[in-house]
Amino acid sequence: MMPRDTNAFGTIFGGVILSEIDLAAAVEAVKTHSGRTVTVAMDEVVFRAPVYVGDLVSFHTETLHIGKTSVRVKVSVWAERRFADGDQVQVTEAEVTMVAVDDEGKKTAIQHG
């Protein structure tokens, strides 16, 4: 993470992490649905530890549920501490619901890719 993403306390904004979680969930959803998906919910968001400038942040995803029109994805966020001998710590996790939509933005059935 870079300095432009920091808050007044010198840690990375939670909103920056949420944005990256959203992207990671979308990448996971593509494995299930070959069309367009949109985020409709982020649940169970837990910020466990701060992310610092210089941390290498990884986003691990897992599909939890595939419905008729939606995909639920768990995203676990880990930081490798640059200044702490490479220690790895889970910093955030969330469950994201992505819904398949057509070109007009209306719900559509999941099309397995």
C-alpha positions, 0 to 999 in steps of 0.5 A: 500500500502507498502513502496516498491511501493513508488516513490521519493516523498513518494507516490505510483507509478502510474504504481503500481496503473495501474497494479492493475487496469489491474488486477481489469478489468480482474476480471470484464471481467471474469464475461462476458467471461469465456475464456482468455482476454488480455488488449488492451487499458487503456483510460481515466486514471485520477490520482485525488489524491496521494496514500500514504503508509498505505492507504487501496486501493479498486478497484470498477469495472463496465462493460460498454460495451460488444462487439463481441470480447471485454469488456470495464470496468470502474475501480474506485480506492478509498483510505481509509486514514490510518492516516486521520481518515479513510477518503475515497477519489477517487484517480484514475479512468480508462476505460479498454478494454479487448479482448477475445483471443484463445490459439494462442492469436487471437481474438475470440468471447465473450463466456458468462460465 
